[in-house]
């Protein structure tokens, strides 16, 4: 069947709005019932083998790599295993330390990206166990990996990836919990609330979509600027990188994602009167520090859109009074915020692109799937 836009102006907007459904389908039967909560019968990996892994390498390109940055943090925090994330085109050439005790997770929406496929083959050649997180059944990556975790995003037509990224996050969260169970690294009293929070994400994604109008008016303002910054720490930094890429891909406005605490070591020099800054402050443990970084950019004249979460601000109801505007995402576990905070960032990129009159679904120079190295 020919893909339809279902009344949306572009595939990208349609796919952004499909995320609640895509979340539901990706969770599917994987988080049913009570203890042991996580079910991944599709994996051939046994708990014994999971316990023998000494390290995880996550390898992907573009947006899928950004999902890997979140996955790395979930694996380290919950499964307590050293994890690193690399872009596939760099990975093979830095002689990574790969052996039988290495789990390599390749992430690819299409399952056909040449760099990612080459990394997968090299990892297998060196004896690693390879899990693919992919959206396409029967794709090269799905066929060649030892194990596959499918995202249930459904076909993604827009070149700028949205629902594929966010369902990759969910796949990582579920896999990290599964590995944590095998490795007995996460106590039940911490495990259960995370599962609860994951189950709420589809409904909360729906709520997050309701802020579209507010974001559209902000997008129109920033569309007149040449460059902007995305700031955040921890999970917020990981999602900031995706927000920045999305904006660059389809609106051609230059932006940089910066670890909020690193800005003062150089890039603060680029903040001037009126520079737009999108500051994510959803992490309770990092809130005070991020607020002080927000003060630094405001003191140099930046106009700040804050993205907050109710329990991320440690009882400070005042982010709104500190910045020029604030958007609040629905409340969730701090590790899961990217699955909700990415939604306003996707909408921001979309509306900036349409405000400038660009062909959102077909950005210049980019392809949906890149099959050359
Ligand atoms: C291309 C697309 C990106 C995508 C990347 C990886 O560059 O334009 O949106 O993130 O490939 O694609 P994959 O299918 O491997 O996730």
Boltz pocket constraint, residues with backbone or C-beta under 6 A from the ligand:
constraints:
  - pocket:
      binder: B
      contacts: [[A, 61], [A, 62], [A, 63], [A, 64], [A, 107], [A, 108], [A, 109], [A, 110], [A, 111], [A, 112], [A, 113], [A, 116], [A, 159], [A, 160], [A, 161], [A, 366], [A, 367], [A, 368], [A, 369], [A, 370]]
      max_distance: 6.0
